[in-house]
Amino acid sequence: MSRPTPPSYKTRNWPAYNEALKQRGSLTIWFDPDMVWVPPPTGKQGRQPQYSDAAIQTCLTMKVLFGMALRQTTGFVESLLRLVGLDW
């Protein structure tokens, strides 16, 4: 049994095709400046939490999304925050 031949396409609009290919590599990440990165003190004994639940969830989402190890994710998120100019 033979395989069906795939359809062949001819690109006629190269500028639009090239622009579409460049847009595929575009990455936009929004950080809300009002997000609380460091949680308020709990008032309990012992060490206080260093990061808020939202900060941890953000980092773990990046980890899963890009398939990185946790240390790589930490460096990645720190570099993104430096690029954005947020001092969390």
LINCORBEL-V778280 format. One record per backbone hydrogen bond with DSSP energy under -1.0 kcal/mol. CO is the residue of the C=O (numbers start at 0). NH is the residue of the N-H. Records with the same first field share a line. If there is no record, write none. Layout:
CO=NH / NH
This chain:
12=16
13=17
14=18
15=19
16=20
17=21
18=22
19=23
22=25
31=34
36=51
51=55
52=56
53=57
54=58
55=59
56=60
57=61
58=62
59=63
60=64
61=65
62=67
68=72
69=73
70=74
71=75
72=76
73=77
74=78
75=79
76=80
77=81
78=82
79=83
80=84 / 85
